[in-house]
Amino acid sequence: MNPRERVQDPAPYRQRASLAWLWFGVIAGPLFWFVQEWLNYAFSSYTCYPGDTPLAAVPAGWNWYRSGMYGIDAAAFLVALTAGYVSWRAWVATRGEKPGGVDEAMELGEGRTRFFAIWGMMYSVAFLGVILFQTIASIMVPLCGDST
């Protein structure tokens, strides 16, 4: 018997889950949290501190600013939720790749695609929480020191 024939493929179900979708599941949550944080910081800092001194209230014509922040928050949340769903679908498609369940995949790292899918689900859940927390902060913190 040829020695190559005896070696078992470490990811026999890899064709069931696209590598691009697996990467999306792992990277989308953190990436869109970063984009949310960066854009909301840019909007709020420029809106409330455009010159040498901070403003006491949102300037006229910038009323769209709060809605824009909520749109960014919603987009980040939806992308992280989608990444979690994509990772869950990859897990469902590849969970039979190696014997054992989640514990064995995390402990041994066998079955690369399901291991990657598990990490995508964990990152998505974690960053959904972070994005939600940042959204609540966007709602609760007054703009430019304004109490409205």
C-alpha positions as CSV (number, residue, x, y, z in Angstrom):
1,M,0.0,0.0,0.0
2,N,1.2,3.4,-0.9
3,P,2.1,5.5,2.2
4,R,0.0,8.4,0.9
5,E,-3.1,6.2,0.8
6,R,-2.8,5.5,4.5
7,V,-2.7,9.2,5.5
8,Q,-6.2,10.4,6.4
9,D,-7.2,13.8,5.1
10,P,-7.4,16.3,8.1
11,A,-10.4,18.0,6.6
12,P,-12.4,15.5,4.5
13,Y,-15.5,17.7,4.3
14,R,-13.7,20.9,3.3
15,Q,-15.5,21.0,0.0
16,R,-18.8,21.5,1.9
17,A,-17.8,24.9,3.3
18,S,-16.1,27.5,1.2
19,L,-12.8,28.8,2.6
20,A,-14.0,32.4,1.8
21,W,-17.2,31.9,3.8
22,L,-15.2,30.4,6.7
23,W,-12.9,33.5,6.7
24,F,-16.0,35.8,6.5
25,G,-17.4,34.1,9.6
26,V,-14.2,34.6,11.5
27,I,-13.3,38.1,10.4
28,A,-16.6,40.0,9.7
29,G,-17.6,40.5,13.3
30,P,-14.3,42.0,14.5
31,L,-13.8,44.0,11.3
32,F,-17.3,45.6,11.3
33,W,-17.0,46.3,15.0
34,F,-13.8,48.2,14.2
35,V,-15.5,50.0,11.3
36,Q,-18.4,50.9,13.6
37,E,-16.1,52.2,16.3
38,W,-13.9,54.1,13.8
39,L,-16.8,55.8,11.9
40,N,-18.8,56.6,15.0
41,Y,-15.7,58.1,16.6
42,A,-15.0,60.1,13.4
43,F,-18.5,61.4,13.2
44,S,-18.8,62.4,16.8
45,S,-15.4,63.9,17.2
46,Y,-15.8,66.1,14.0
47,T,-19.3,67.0,14.8
48,C,-18.7,68.0,18.4
49,Y,-15.1,69.2,18.2
50,P,-14.5,70.7,14.7
51,G,-12.1,73.4,15.8
52,D,-10.0,74.4,18.9
53,T,-12.9,74.2,21.3
54,P,-15.7,71.7,21.8
55,L,-19.2,72.6,20.9
56,A,-22.0,72.6,23.5
57,A,-24.6,71.3,21.1
58,V,-24.8,69.7,17.7
59,P,-24.4,72.3,15.0
60,A,-27.3,73.2,12.7
61,G,-27.4,71.0,9.6
62,W,-25.9,68.0,11.4
63,N,-29.2,66.6,12.6
64,W,-28.6,63.5,10.4
65,Y,-25.6,62.7,12.5
66,R,-27.4,60.6,15.1
67,S,-29.4,58.7,12.4
68,G,-26.1,58.0,10.6
69,M,-24.6,56.5,13.7
70,Y,-27.6,54.3,14.2
71,G,-27.3,53.2,10.6
72,I,-23.7,52.3,11.1
73,D,-24.6,50.4,14.3
74,A,-27.4,48.5,12.6
75,A,-25.1,47.6,9.6
76,A,-22.4,46.3,11.9
77,F,-24.9,44.2,13.9
78,L,-26.4,42.7,10.8
79,V,-23.0,41.8,9.3
80,A,-21.9,40.2,12.6
81,L,-25.2,38.3,12.8
82,T,-24.8,37.1,9.2
83,A,-21.2,36.0,9.9
84,G,-22.5,34.0,12.8
85,Y,-25.2,32.4,10.6
86,V,-22.6,31.6,7.9
87,S,-20.3,30.0,10.5
88,W,-23.2,28.0,11.9
89,R,-24.1,26.7,8.4
90,A,-20.5,25.7,7.9
91,W,-20.6,23.9,11.2
92,V,-23.7,22.0,10.3
93,A,-22.2,21.0,6.9
94,T,-19.0,19.8,8.4
95,R,-19.7,18.6,11.9
96,G,-19.4,14.9,10.9
97,E,-15.9,15.5,9.5
98,K,-14.2,13.8,12.4
99,P,-15.6,11.8,15.3
100,G,-16.6,13.8,18.4
101,G,-18.4,17.0,18.9
102,V,-17.4,20.6,19.8
103,D,-15.2,19.5,22.7
104,E,-13.0,17.3,20.5
105,A,-12.8,19.9,17.8
106,M,-11.6,22.6,20.2
107,E,-9.3,20.3,22.2
108,L,-7.6,18.4,19.4
109,G,-8.2,20.8,16.5
110,E,-9.1,17.9,14.2
111,G,-11.3,18.7,11.3
112,R,-10.1,22.1,10.1
113,T,-13.3,23.3,8.6
114,R,-15.4,22.6,11.6
115,F,-12.7,24.1,13.9
116,F,-12.8,27.2,11.7
117,A,-16.6,27.3,11.8
118,I,-16.6,27.0,15.6
119,W,-14.2,30.0,15.9
120,G,-16.4,31.9,13.5
121,M,-19.5,31.3,15.7
122,M,-17.6,32.3,18.8
123,Y,-16.2,35.5,17.3
124,S,-19.6,36.4,15.9
125,V,-21.3,36.0,19.3
126,A,-18.6,37.9,21.1
127,F,-18.6,40.8,18.7
128,L,-22.4,40.9,18.5
129,G,-22.2,41.6,22.2
130,V,-19.5,44.2,21.7
131,I,-21.4,45.9,18.9
132,L,-24.6,45.8,20.9
133,F,-22.9,47.4,23.9
134,Q,-21.4,50.1,21.6
135,T,-24.9,50.7,20.1
136,I,-26.4,51.2,23.6
137,A,-23.6,53.6,24.4
138,S,-24.4,55.6,21.3
139,I,-28.0,55.8,22.4
140,M,-27.3,56.7,26.0
141,V,-24.4,59.2,25.7
142,P,-25.6,62.7,24.9
143,L,-24.2,64.4,21.8
144,C,-21.7,67.2,22.4
145,G,-22.6,67.6,26.0
146,D,-26.2,68.3,25.0
147,S,-28.8,66.7,27.3
148,T,-31.3,66.1,24.5
